[in-house]
Each structure stands twice: as structure tokens, then as C-alpha cells.
């Protein structure tokens, strides 16, 4: 917080120069002070860049608001999805793949966000795009048996960097489930349909990879948990309309 005032002063001065169309070299003393300060506090530049990038990402993400609204029910209220905190007031949706490296990197932060925000419904959308093992993992996760161990299995599969068929079965057994029975249940045509529906939904939203998050009207591609947190803060602050279907 100590850098906020200097940042504000520097930016305010820069804006003042822009508004007056006054080149920096016309005031050497001021330019020297700014340069000296930034050299002494390079973290200010990094912080400003991060904030700017976050702002640009959120502005771009919100441009898809009309598309999100069109598919709001499918995104947030599909009863087939695995949801943590189903009675939460606000909703975050993640499209993910169990073999996606970036999904694995951000997974602990996702769980941290969920723990810190018990008022958030977190919806997991199985979006397998990395081959047969990904598809199998998604199918297994969508069975009734696996959903009963949802958080445990999700964390185990995300933490397993070498996830393959043997690892899937091992983690199922460690969760107290019969791998053969779960695999049999995963062959249900209804699960095939659910995955197809998620793929169509991802296509409608223009998602080209995983992970991707939907927060209110924002579509946030990639593993940028800071952008997710920023969007969630805006939703909670009422800076956008409450998503349809949410409690009043």
C-alpha cells in the first residue's frame, strides 16, 4: 500500500503533461525526479503494468457479455455439473481438462479461492481437449460415484502430472471407489451427451483452450487467477448486474 501514493502522483503528473501536450523534456527537473524515483522503486513499474494488463483483460472479457447472458443457464445452472458450494450467492465457472498443464498449475489457487469465498458457487465444466486420457478422466468424473468424491478426486487428478489410465484407476481406488464399476458407469450415453454439450458451449463462447473462467459477464481465458479475483470483486461490489438465476 505504501507505493499507491507515489504511483498516483507519478501518473497524475504524467496525465497533466499529456493534457497540456507538454513534452517531458520541457521540464528536466520533473523528468529527472520521475526517473530517479522509478529507478529506486522498479516495483512500481511492474505493479502499474500488472494493473494495466488486468484492466485491459477485464475490458476485453466483458465485451462478450451478451454471449454469456445468452448461455447463462447452461453455464451456471446445468444440474449435471459438479458444483462446490451449490447454495452460494455468486457463481464462477471453469472450463478445464485434467491433463492441461495450466489447469494443473492454477488448480491450487482455484481451491484457495473457493475456501476464501464460501458465498461462491464454483461450477466445473469438463472440457477434455488433450486426447483419450482426458476424455476418460472427464467421463469418470461425471459419474455419480466420482461426484460423491468430487473434491478429493479433482485435487488428486490435478496434482498428478503424469496422469494416465493407471493413475486414474489408482486415485479412484484411493478414494474408496471400484474403478471397474466407475468405468462402466462412465459409458453412459448421457455422459457422452454432456461432454458434447460443453464442447458446443465452449465453441459458442469462442473458447479455444483451457482453463477458461466465466465470472458474471466476464470471460477470462487462461490461468490468470488474479483476473478471476478482480472480476469476482466487481461482481460482488455490484458493478455489473447479478447473473440470472442467482438468489435475490
C-alpha positions, 0 to 999 in steps of 0.5 A: 500500500505504501507505493499507491501514493507515489504511483498516483502522483507519478501518473497524475503528473504524467496525465497533466503533461499529456493534457497540456501536450507538454513534452517531458523534456520541457521540464528536466527537473520533473523528468529527472525526479520521475526517473530517479524515483522509478529507478529506486522503486522498479516495483512500481513499474511492474505493479502499474503494468500488472494493473494495466494488463488486468484492466485491459483483460477485464475490458476485453472479457466483458465485451462478450457479455451478451454471449454469456447472458445468452448461455447463462443457464447452461453455464451456471445452472446445468444440474449435471455439473459438479458444483462446490458450494451449490447454495452460494450467492455468486457463481464462477465457472471453469472450463478445464481438462485434467491433463492441461498443464495450466489447469494443473498449475492454477488448480491450487489457487482455484481451491484457495479461492473457493475456501476464501469465498464460501458465498461462491458457487464454483461450477466445473465444466469438463472440457477434455481437449488433450486426447483419450486420457482426458476424455476418460478422466472427464467421463469418470468424473461425471459419474455419480460415484466420482461426484460423491468424491468430487473434491478429493478426486479433482485435487488428486487428478490435478496434482498428478502430472503424469496422469494416465489410465493407471493413475486414474484407476489408482486415485479412484481406488484411493478414494474408496471407489471400484474403478471397474464399476466407475468405468462402466458407469462412465459409458453412459450415453448421457455422459457422452451427451454432456461432454458434447454439450460443453464442447458446443458451449465452449465453441459458442463462447469462442473458447479455444483452450483451457482453463477458461473462467466465466465470472458474471459477464466476464470471460477470462481465458487462461490461468490468470487467477488474479483476473478471476479475483478482480472480476469476482470483486466487481461482481460482488461490489455490484458493478455489473448486474447479478447473473440470472438465476442467482438468489435475490 
